[in-house]
Amino acid sequence: MKVHSAHRRDLQNLDDVDPLSGMRDLFDMRKDHVFFNGNSLGPPPRSTGSRLQSVVRDQWRIDMNASWWKYEWLNLPRAVGDRIGGIIGAAAGQVVVAESTSVNLFKLLCGAVRAASARSQARTVILTDHDNFPSDLYIADGVARHFRPETTVRRVPTDSIVDHLGDDVAVVLLSHVDYRFGRLLPMREITARAHAAGALVLWDLSHSAGVVPIDADDIGIDLAVGCGYKYLNGGPGAPGYMYVSSRLLTDFEQPVTGWLGHAEPFDFEADYRPDPGIARLTTGCPPLLSLIALDEGVSVTSRADPRDVRAKSIALTEQFIALARTRLARFGVEVTGPTAAAERGSHVSLRYESAPRLAGELASRGFDVEVRPPDLLRFGLAPLYIRYVDVFDCVEAMEQLLDHIA
């Protein structure tokens, strides 16, 4: 496949033979805009609106409360979880959809600290990196305060994570793909090194699930969280999900023990007994309409061959980087992040001193991108709906705008 081309016709040829070209038609997007922010919020599948309308009109309106059983609404967190499991390489019964990613992270971190301390009282450290997503760092600090004085958070440079795997580490908390620069961490290697040191690993898959192949069970990861509104296209505020390996699930304890996590929720017992399976991670009633929208997004995402998705992700990011370096460097635009494709997720960041202004000008030309202060532009190159010509047109528009600004 010829990827690095300065000619639009070559990229149109790639679109013509793209095995994922038909996926674009499954999304309901504006024709006059190209959305390079799918790494923040994916577009709605065409089926989402009609599915939601049907649930409201034909289920909720007619059957009311009986719908929880008649249409298996109560089982949806596990059913959709299993479908997400198919995307991240997890066998059935290990993934469940619940609250936001941050709340889910709090649940799993608390459970991981408890599990580690049960094996050794000396394991009191949550090990993470300085560059982790800020909300993940806030949650880690909150968990440490919850367990204080025993538990602490140790932040270290990303490249030295494995060097800090001492016998005091309870759990390693990392993002699989960095939210700013798109760096893809070696999940298999880090997980193996952590296990060899006796620590658990909790991965945040928010920027990788749906665009980077993940083999959770084969790699042997312990715990994971992820959001539903990025590459899974579940809609704004879609609930997140949790993965707990079957190796840990039987004895895993989470702190927010609500009634739907009970072994027999409708017995209404006064004392809590956790569900023996993945439902023990749930707390209260699921956000049904958001969950329905997520189900549609996951169903669409699952139709694509992960090998085709990853191949196109690499090709799109490589082409974008090549064009940006060739056409934008003279304006002081710098490509940041990994240079090796194998170490990159599916978004690319550019550094430019007037990033907010450039992003606004791009939006007026029909290209939606994101700004991360003070000077980063993020371009999410979602393979299911971004075309090769979109990359060319966007870089060309930036060149024209920068010529004018200069």
PyMOL commands that set and color helices and strands:
alter all, ss='L'
color gray80, all
select helices_A, chain A and resi 8-16+21-26+46-70+73-88+101-119+134-147+158-160+162-164+187-196+216-219+246-249+259-261+265-267+278-281+288-302+306-331+341-343+355-364+388-405
alter helices_A, ss='H'
color red, helices_A
select strands_A, chain A and resi 34-35+95-97+125-129+152-156+169-175+200-204+223-226+241-244+334-336+347-351+367-368+370-372+376-380
alter strands_A, ss='S'
color yellow, strands_A
deselect
rebuild
show_as cartoon
